[in-house]
Amino acid sequence: MTEKNVDAVIKTALTTDKLLIGTNKVLKAVKLGKAEIVVLASNCSDLIRNDIMSSAKLSGVEIINYEKNARNLGAICKKEFTVVSVCTLK
């Protein structure tokens, strides 16, 4: 998936209230099987990345490694703070 497509998916999910922002919410959605796509910022810590990736693999959730950093991911989500992980809901 290209970067523009990822941005479009995030913006669409944001307008339809199908976007979860934050590591705890994302991890919970992945474990409960409610997540469809997980997006991780390029500067996401290895601990968080490994935790989410291992749960996502078990649940069959698609993982996208976003090429931009957490500040840019936060801006796409219309937040004034950094965001290291988001997910779209099924």
CYANA upper distance limits for C-alpha pairs under 8 A (distance plus 0.5 A):
  1 MET  CA      5 ASN  CA      6.64
  1 MET  CA      6 VAL  CA      7.08
  1 MET  CA     64 ILE  CA      8.43
  2 THR  CA      6 VAL  CA      6.78
  3 GLU  CA      7 ASP  CA      6.73
  3 GLU  CA     66 TYR  CA      7.76
  3 GLU  CA     67 GLU  CA      7.80
  4 LYS  CA      8 ALA  CA      6.66
  5 ASN  CA      9 VAL  CA      6.61
  6 VAL  CA     10 ILE  CA      6.70
  6 VAL  CA     66 TYR  CA      8.40
  7 ASP  CA     11 LYS  CA      6.66
  7 ASP  CA     76 ILE  CA      7.32
  8 ALA  CA     12 THR  CA      6.55
  9 VAL  CA     13 ALA  CA      6.59
 10 ILE  CA     14 LEU  CA      6.52
 10 ILE  CA     19 LEU  CA      7.64
 10 ILE  CA     76 ILE  CA      7.90
 10 ILE  CA     77 CYS  CA      7.58
 10 ILE  CA     88 THR  CA      7.93
 11 LYS  CA     15 THR  CA      6.83
 11 LYS  CA     76 ILE  CA      7.60
 11 LYS  CA     77 CYS  CA      7.48
 12 THR  CA     16 THR  CA      6.82
 13 ALA  CA     17 ASP  CA      6.46
 13 ALA  CA     18 LYS  CA      5.23
 13 ALA  CA     19 LEU  CA      5.60
 13 ALA  CA     88 THR  CA      6.73
 14 LEU  CA     18 LYS  CA      6.65
 14 LEU  CA     19 LEU  CA      5.78
 14 LEU  CA     77 CYS  CA      7.52
 18 LYS  CA     88 THR  CA      6.03
 18 LYS  CA     89 LEU  CA      5.61
 18 LYS  CA     90 LYS  CA      8.23
 19 LEU  CA     86 VAL  CA      7.32
 19 LEU  CA     87 CYS  CA      6.21
 19 LEU  CA     88 THR  CA      5.16
 19 LEU  CA     89 LEU  CA      6.78
 20 LEU  CA     25 LYS  CA      6.80
 20 LEU  CA     26 VAL  CA      6.69
 20 LEU  CA     86 VAL  CA      6.00
 20 LEU  CA     87 CYS  CA      5.81
 20 LEU  CA     88 THR  CA      6.91
 20 LEU  CA     89 LEU  CA      8.04
 21 ILE  CA     25 LYS  CA      7.13
 21 ILE  CA     26 VAL  CA      7.24
 21 ILE  CA     83 VAL  CA      7.59
 21 ILE  CA     85 SER  CA      6.87
 21 ILE  CA     86 VAL  CA      5.07
 21 ILE  CA     87 CYS  CA      7.33
 22 GLY  CA     26 VAL  CA      6.53
 22 GLY  CA     83 VAL  CA      6.99
 22 GLY  CA     84 VAL  CA      7.42
 22 GLY  CA     85 SER  CA      6.00
 22 GLY  CA     86 VAL  CA      6.50
 23 THR  CA     27 LEU  CA      6.43
 23 THR  CA     48 ILE  CA      7.99
 23 THR  CA     84 VAL  CA      7.67
 23 THR  CA     85 SER  CA      6.10
 23 THR  CA     86 VAL  CA      7.80
 24 ASN  CA     28 LYS  CA      6.65
 25 LYS  CA     29 ALA  CA      6.68
 26 VAL  CA     30 VAL  CA      6.65
 26 VAL  CA     35 ALA  CA      8.02
 26 VAL  CA     38 VAL  CA      8.03
 26 VAL  CA     52 ILE  CA      8.44
 26 VAL  CA     85 SER  CA      7.46
 26 VAL  CA     86 VAL  CA      6.61
 26 VAL  CA     87 CYS  CA      6.33
 27 LEU  CA     31 LYS  CA      6.68
 27 LEU  CA     52 ILE  CA      6.44
 27 LEU  CA     55 SER  CA      8.03
 28 LYS  CA     32 LEU  CA      6.65
 29 ALA  CA     33 GLY  CA      6.58
 29 ALA  CA     34 LYS  CA      5.48
 29 ALA  CA     35 ALA  CA      5.75
 29 ALA  CA     89 LEU  CA      8.39
 30 VAL  CA     34 LYS  CA      6.53
 30 VAL  CA     35 ALA  CA      5.55
 30 VAL  CA     52 ILE  CA      8.29
 30 VAL  CA     55 SER  CA      7.08
 30 VAL  CA     56 ALA  CA      6.44
 30 VAL  CA     59 SER  CA      7.24
 30 VAL  CA     61 VAL  CA      7.67
 31 LYS  CA     55 SER  CA      6.80
 31 LYS  CA     56 ALA  CA      8.02
 31 LYS  CA     59 SER  CA      7.40
 33 GLY  CA     59 SER  CA      6.74
 34 LYS  CA     89 LEU  CA      6.22
 34 LYS  CA     90 LYS  CA      6.41
 35 ALA  CA     61 VAL  CA      7.17
 35 ALA  CA     87 CYS  CA      6.64
 35 ALA  CA     88 THR  CA      6.31
 35 ALA  CA     89 LEU  CA      5.10
 35 ALA  CA     90 LYS  CA      6.40
 36 GLU  CA     61 VAL  CA      6.16
 36 GLU  CA     62 GLU  CA      7.09
 36 GLU  CA     87 CYS  CA      7.49
 36 GLU  CA     88 THR  CA      6.04
 36 GLU  CA     89 LEU  CA      5.81
 36 GLU  CA     90 LYS  CA      5.71
 37 ILE  CA     61 VAL  CA      6.46
 37 ILE  CA     62 GLU  CA      5.38
 37 ILE  CA     63 ILE  CA      6.44
 37 ILE  CA     64 ILE  CA      7.84
 37 ILE  CA     87 CYS  CA      5.90
 37 ILE  CA     88 THR  CA      5.82
 37 ILE  CA     89 LEU  CA      7.87
 38 VAL  CA     61 VAL  CA      7.64
 38 VAL  CA     62 GLU  CA      6.69
 38 VAL  CA     63 ILE  CA      5.31
 38 VAL  CA     64 ILE  CA      6.57
 38 VAL  CA     85 SER  CA      7.63
 38 VAL  CA     86 VAL  CA      6.35
 38 VAL  CA     87 CYS  CA      4.77
 38 VAL  CA     88 THR  CA      7.17
 39 VAL  CA     63 ILE  CA      6.49
 39 VAL  CA     64 ILE  CA      5.26
 39 VAL  CA     65 ASN  CA      6.45
 39 VAL  CA     66 TYR  CA      6.68
 39 VAL  CA     85 SER  CA      6.17
 39 VAL  CA     86 VAL  CA      5.83
 39 VAL  CA     87 CYS  CA      6.52
 40 LEU  CA     44 CYS  CA      6.95
 40 LEU  CA     49 ARG  CA      7.79
 40 LEU  CA     63 ILE  CA      8.05
 40 LEU  CA     64 ILE  CA      6.80
 40 LEU  CA     65 ASN  CA      5.58
 40 LEU  CA     66 TYR  CA      6.12
 40 LEU  CA     84 VAL  CA      6.26
 40 LEU  CA     85 SER  CA      5.16
 40 LEU  CA     86 VAL  CA      7.31
 41 ALA  CA     65 ASN  CA      6.84
 41 ALA  CA     66 TYR  CA      5.46
 41 ALA  CA     67 GLU  CA      7.33
 41 ALA  CA     68 LYS  CA      6.63
 41 ALA  CA     69 ASN  CA      5.57
 41 ALA  CA     70 ALA  CA      5.64
 41 ALA  CA     73 LEU  CA      7.06
 41 ALA  CA     83 VAL  CA      7.95
 41 ALA  CA     84 VAL  CA      5.42
 41 ALA  CA     85 SER  CA      6.79
 42 SER  CA     65 ASN  CA      7.02
 42 SER  CA     66 TYR  CA      6.17
 42 SER  CA     67 GLU  CA      5.98
 42 SER  CA     68 LYS  CA      6.06
 42 SER  CA     69 ASN  CA      5.40
 42 SER  CA     70 ALA  CA      7.52
 43 ASN  CA     69 ASN  CA      5.90
 43 ASN  CA     70 ALA  CA      6.89
 43 ASN  CA     84 VAL  CA      7.81
 44 CYS  CA     48 ILE  CA      7.27
 44 CYS  CA     49 ARG  CA      6.77
 44 CYS  CA     69 ASN  CA      8.36
 44 CYS  CA     70 ALA  CA      7.72
 44 CYS  CA     84 VAL  CA      5.87
 44 CYS  CA     85 SER  CA      8.15
 45 SER  CA     49 ARG  CA      6.55
 46 ASP  CA     50 ASN  CA      6.36
 47 LEU  CA     51 ASP  CA      6.67
 48 ILE  CA     52 ILE  CA      6.64
 49 ARG  CA     53 MET  CA      6.40
 50 ASN  CA     54 SER  CA      6.45
 51 ASP  CA     55 SER  CA      6.94
 52 ILE  CA     56 ALA  CA      6.46
 53 MET  CA     57 LYS  CA      6.56
 53 MET  CA     63 ILE  CA      7.73
 54 SER  CA     58 LEU  CA      6.99
 55 SER  CA     59 SER  CA      6.80
 56 ALA  CA     60 GLY  CA      6.28
 56 ALA  CA     61 VAL  CA      5.35
 56 ALA  CA     62 GLU  CA      7.63
 56 ALA  CA     63 ILE  CA      7.81
 57 LYS  CA     61 VAL  CA      6.74
 57 LYS  CA     62 GLU  CA      8.48
 68 LYS  CA     72 ASN  CA      6.51
 68 LYS  CA     73 LEU  CA      7.39
 69 ASN  CA     73 LEU  CA      6.86
 69 ASN  CA     84 VAL  CA      8.19
 70 ALA  CA     74 GLY  CA      6.51
 70 ALA  CA     82 THR  CA      5.39
 70 ALA  CA     83 VAL  CA      5.33
 70 ALA  CA     84 VAL  CA      5.39
 71 ARG  CA     75 ALA  CA      6.82
 71 ARG  CA     81 PHE  CA      7.21
 71 ARG  CA     82 THR  CA      4.98
 71 ARG  CA     83 VAL  CA      6.99
 72 ASN  CA     76 ILE  CA      6.81
 72 ASN  CA     82 THR  CA      8.06
 73 LEU  CA     77 CYS  CA      6.85
 73 LEU  CA     82 THR  CA      7.55
 73 LEU  CA     83 VAL  CA      6.29
 73 LEU  CA     84 VAL  CA      7.63
 74 GLY  CA     78 LYS  CA      6.73
 74 GLY  CA     79 LYS  CA      5.54
 74 GLY  CA     80 GLU  CA      7.10
 74 GLY  CA     81 PHE  CA      6.39
 74 GLY  CA     82 THR  CA      5.45
 74 GLY  CA     83 VAL  CA      5.21
 74 GLY  CA     84 VAL  CA      8.35
 75 ALA  CA     79 LYS  CA      6.01
 75 ALA  CA     80 GLU  CA      7.16
 75 ALA  CA     81 PHE  CA      8.30
 75 ALA  CA     82 THR  CA      8.41
